[in-house]
Amino acid sequence: MPGLPGWQLRIVDGNHLPATEKRLKPLRGQRAAALPGHSLVVYDPDLDQVVDLQACEDAYESERAGVLPLLDGAGPGQLWIADRHFCTRAILQRCQDAQAGFIVRQHGKHPPIVREGTWQDGGRTATGRTREQAIEVDEGLQPWRRIELQLDTPTESGESVLWLWSNLPATIDARQIADLYRRRWRIEGMFQRLESVLQSEIRSLGHPRAALLGFAVAVLAHNLLAVLKRSVEQAHRERLAEGWEASPYHLAVQVRSRYEGMLVALPVEHWPVGGDDSASTLAQRLLALARHIKPSQVATSKRGPKVKKTREWVDSAAARAHVSTDRLIKASKSKRP
């Protein structure tokens, strides 16, 4: 079921690649962690697909500036959801100008509000009570909505009240907006699957372009895996219990373990060509193939209780130290005679 019928959800967030090995010459004398860059990702939770990506070689490049090119693809019927880090006038106005909807958590300092309306009760959600008011950030511009969610249980950081900004029409009430924002966390699950299932973070790739290419290839593989996952679930939905899901991890293991042998038994030149097939023809072919998969081999496994582990003490300054690989490479080139 779509998160908001009639709308395409677009969750945007940044993913910073972790520190790499220091094989590159400019990194060998550095004790700080070498960061190869980061990516801004646009994710559709209904399709479980990454629909756009902006790669940033400089690990220190601002995510707020990097997300602006992605908003060139915003348009009517889309709903962009983001954390408070992206609550800037430039980003929100870009969505407004593109006639796209947005739900963004309020930042503590900006953009400043010039006019506030009276609070109206918005009703209860599963996590707390809501109310809303009209706000303006510039004279003469269309008012936006601010939703206040008073949580029954504080967040891990101790926050008991969340404020959300949105330009959605009044037909979508405050409770729906609060529930839609909760879907933002789905992109975190997608990032986790990229790393654990598809090895998107290759520590030996120290050069920013190589590391970002590896991440982008993993994103492409994730999209293909999501299509396979949906095909398997649809093919076996009628004869399995409600709520049954295929595991991306087990699907990836099946593909990885059988692909090399398949190339031996059936070389690429003998594969059927389907480039001219329509989307419906391709879907029917995938469903026919998915019916041959044994559901028990690719079913999700329930996770056991979390085991607490003691952490070794590390000096905080050493733990936080890092450098931008891209900047060090450029600096080393400028020093050459």
C-alpha positions in Angstrom: 0.0 0.0 0.0 1.5 3.4 -0.9 2.4 5.7 1.9 0.2 8.5 0.5 -2.2 7.6 -2.3 -1.7 9.8 -5.4 1.8 11.0 -4.3 5.3 9.7 -5.0 7.4 9.8 -1.8 10.9 11.0 -2.1 13.1 10.6 1.0 16.4 12.4 0.8 19.4 11.9 3.1 23.2 11.8 3.0 25.4 8.8 3.3 29.1 9.4 4.3 31.5 6.7 3.4 33.6 5.5 6.3 37.4 5.9 6.6 39.4 3.9 4.1 42.8 2.3 4.1 45.7 4.7 3.6 47.3 3.3 0.5 47.4 6.6 -1.4 50.7 8.5 -0.9 49.0 11.7 0.4 47.4 9.7 3.2 50.3 7.7 4.5 51.6 10.4 6.8 48.1 11.1 8.2 47.0 9.7 11.6 43.4 11.0 11.2 40.8 8.9 9.4 40.7 9.4 5.6 37.2 10.0 4.4 36.6 9.4 0.6 33.4 11.4 0.2 29.7 11.1 0.6 26.5 10.8 -1.5 23.1 12.5 -1.4 20.4 9.8 -2.1 16.8 10.1 -3.1 14.8 7.0 -2.1 11.2 5.9 -2.9 10.1 3.8 0.1 7.0 2.5 -1.7 9.1 1.0 -4.6 12.1 0.4 -2.4 14.2 2.0 -5.1 16.9 4.7 -5.2 15.6 7.1 -7.8 18.5 9.7 -7.8 21.9 10.1 -6.4 24.4 13.0 -6.1 28.1 12.0 -5.5 30.3 14.4 -3.6 34.1 13.7 -3.7 34.9 16.2 -1.0 33.9 14.7 2.4 33.4 18.2 3.8 31.1 19.5 1.1 27.9 20.8 2.5 24.9 18.4 2.1 22.6 21.4 1.9 24.3 22.6 -1.2 24.7 19.1 -2.7 21.0 18.4 -2.5 20.0 21.4 -4.7 20.8 19.7 -8.0 18.6 16.7 -7.0 15.7 19.1 -6.5 15.9 19.9 -10.2 13.9 16.6 -10.6 11.2 17.6 -8.2 7.7 18.1 -9.6 4.0 18.1 -9.0 2.7 14.9 -7.3 6.0 14.3 -5.4 6.4 14.5 -1.6 9.9 15.2 -0.4 10.7 14.1 3.2 14.0 15.1 4.9 15.5 15.6 8.4 16.0 19.0 10.0 19.5 19.3 8.4 17.7 20.1 5.1 15.4 22.7 6.6 16.7 25.8 4.8 14.8 28.5 2.8 16.6 27.6 -0.4 15.6 23.9 -0.3 12.0 24.4 0.8 11.5 27.2 -1.7 12.9 25.0 -4.5 10.3 22.4 -3.6 7.6 25.1 -3.5 8.6 26.5 -6.9 8.5 23.0 -8.4 5.0 22.5 -7.1 6.2 19.5 -5.1 5.2 18.8 -1.5 7.6 18.6 1.4 7.8 17.4 5.0 10.9 18.6 6.8 11.7 18.6 10.5 12.3 22.1 11.9 15.8 23.3 12.4 16.6 25.1 15.7 18.0 28.2 14.1 16.8 28.7 10.5 14.9 29.7 8.5 13.4 32.5 10.8 9.6 32.7 11.0 8.2 36.2 10.4 4.5 35.4 11.2 2.8 32.6 13.1 -0.9 31.7 13.2 -2.9 30.3 16.1 -2.5 26.6 17.1 -5.2 24.2 16.1 -5.7 20.7 17.6 -4.7 18.0 15.1 -5.6 14.8 17.0 -3.7 11.8 18.2 -1.3 9.5 16.3 0.2 6.2 17.4 3.1 8.0 19.0 1.6 11.2 20.5 -0.7 14.2 20.1 -0.5 16.7 17.2 -1.4 20.3 16.7 -0.7 22.7 13.8 -0.4 26.4 12.8 0.2 28.5 9.7 3.7 30.1 9.4 5.4 32.5 7.0 9.1 32.9 6.4 8.9 35.8 4.0 6.4 38.5 3.5 4.0 37.9 0.6 4.9 34.2 0.1 2.4 31.4 0.5 2.0 30.3 4.2 3.3 26.9 5.1 2.2 24.6 7.9 4.0 23.7 11.1 3.0 20.5 12.8 3.9 19.9 16.5 4.1 16.3 17.7 4.1 15.8 21.4 5.6 12.4 21.9 4.3 9.9 24.4 7.8 8.5 24.8 10.9 10.8 24.3 13.4 10.0 21.5 16.8 8.4 22.3 18.2 11.9 22.5 15.6 12.9 25.1 13.4 15.1 22.8 9.7 14.9 23.6 8.4 17.4 21.0 9.0 17.5 17.3 8.1 20.3 14.9 7.5 19.5 11.2 7.2 22.0 8.3 5.0 21.1 5.3 3.3 22.7 2.3 0.8 19.9 1.8 -2.8 20.8 1.3 -5.3 20.9 4.2 -6.9 17.7 2.9 -3.9 15.9 4.4 -4.2 16.4 8.1 -1.6 16.8 10.8 -1.8 13.1 11.9 -1.0 11.9 8.3 1.9 14.3 8.1 3.4 13.1 11.4 3.0 9.4 10.3 4.5 10.1 6.9 7.6 11.7 8.5 8.2 8.4 10.4 8.8 6.8 7.0 12.0 8.8 6.7 13.7 6.1 8.8 13.2 3.6 6.0 16.2 5.1 4.1 18.4 4.2 7.1 17.4 0.6 6.6 18.2 0.8 3.0 21.7 2.2 3.7 22.2 -0.6 6.2 21.3 -3.2 3.5 23.7 -1.6 1.1 26.5 -2.0 3.5 25.7 -5.5 4.9 24.3 -7.2 1.9 26.0 -5.5 -1.1 29.3 -4.4 0.5 28.9 -0.7 -0.6 31.7 0.4 1.7 35.0 -1.0 0.3 37.8 0.1 2.7 40.6 -0.6 0.2 39.2 2.0 -2.3 40.9 5.1 -1.0 40.5 7.4 -4.0 37.2 9.3 -3.7 36.0 8.5 -7.3 36.7 4.8 -6.8 35.0 4.6 -3.5 31.9 6.5 -4.8 31.8 4.3 -7.9 31.7 1.3 -5.7 28.9 2.8 -3.7 26.9 3.7 -6.9 27.3 0.2 -8.2 25.9 -1.2 -4.9 22.9 1.2 -5.3 22.3 -0.1 -8.8 22.5 -3.7 -7.5 20.1 -2.8 -4.7 17.5 -1.6 -7.2 17.8 -4.8 -9.1 17.6 -6.9 -5.9 14.4 -4.9 -4.9 12.7 -5.9 -8.2 13.6 -9.5 -7.6 12.4 -9.4 -4.0 9.0 -7.9 -5.1 8.7 -10.5 -7.9 9.3 -13.4 -5.5 6.8 -12.0 -2.9 4.2 -11.5 -5.6 4.7 -14.9 -7.1 4.2 -16.7 -3.7 1.8 -14.3 -2.0 -1.4 -16.4 -2.6 -0.2 -19.6 -0.9 1.9 -18.1 2.0 0.9 -16.5 5.2 0.1 -12.8 5.2 3.2 -10.6 6.0 5.6 -13.1 4.5 8.7 -11.3 3.1 11.7 -12.3 1.1 15.1 -11.5 2.5 17.4 -9.3 0.4 20.4 -11.0 2.1 19.3 -14.5 1.2 18.4 -13.4 -2.4 21.8 -11.9 -2.7 23.4 -15.1 -1.4 21.4 -17.2 -4.0 22.5 -14.9 -6.8 26.1 -14.9 -5.7 26.4 -18.6 -5.2 24.7 -19.6 -8.5 25.9 -16.9 -10.9 29.4 -18.3 -11.6 28.1 -21.8 -12.2 25.3 -20.4 -14.5 28.0 -18.7 -16.7 29.7 -22.1 -17.1 26.5 -23.9 -18.0 25.0 -21.2 -20.1 27.4 -18.5 -21.4 26.2 -15.0 -22.0 25.9 -15.3 -25.8 23.2 -17.9 -25.3 21.0 -15.7 -23.0 17.7 -14.6 -24.4 17.6 -11.0 -25.5 14.8 -9.0 -23.8 15.8 -5.4 -24.4 12.8 -4.8 -26.7 10.3 -6.3 -24.2 7.6 -4.1 -22.7 7.4 -3.6 -19.0 4.4 -5.9 -18.7 6.2 -8.7 -20.6 9.3 -8.4 -18.4 7.1 -8.5 -15.3 5.4 -11.7 -16.4 8.8 -13.3 -17.2 10.1 -12.4 -13.7 7.0 -13.8 -12.0 7.3 -17.0 -14.0 10.9 -17.4 -12.9 10.2 -16.4 -9.3 7.6 -19.3 -9.0 10.5 -21.7 -9.3 12.2 -20.3 -6.2 11.6 -22.1 -2.9 10.2 -19.6 -0.4 11.8 -21.3 2.6 15.3 -20.6 1.1 14.8 -16.8 0.8 12.4 -16.0 3.7 13.4 -13.4 6.3 14.6 -14.6 9.6 13.5 -13.1 12.9 16.2 -11.4 14.8 17.0 -12.4 18.3 17.4 -10.1 21.3 20.2 -7.6 21.1 23.3 -8.5 23.2 25.0 -5.6 25.0 28.7 -5.4 24.4 31.2 -3.4 26.4 33.1 -0.8 24.4 36.8 -0.2 24.7 37.9 3.2 25.8 39.3 5.5 23.1 40.4 9.1 23.5 37.6 11.3 22.1 39.9 13.5 20.1 41.5 10.5 18.4 38.1 8.9 17.7 36.7 12.1 16.1 39.7 13.0 14.0 39.3 12.8 10.2 40.5 14.4 7.0 39.0 14.7 3.5 40.8 12.4 1.1 39.9 14.6 -1.9 41.5 17.7 -0.3 44.7 15.9 0.6 45.1 14.6 -3.0 44.6 18.1 -4.5 47.0 19.6 -2.0 49.7 17.0 -2.8 49.4 17.7 -6.5 49.9 21.5 -5.9 53.1 20.8 -4.0 54.8 19.0 -6.8 57.7 20.9 -8.5 
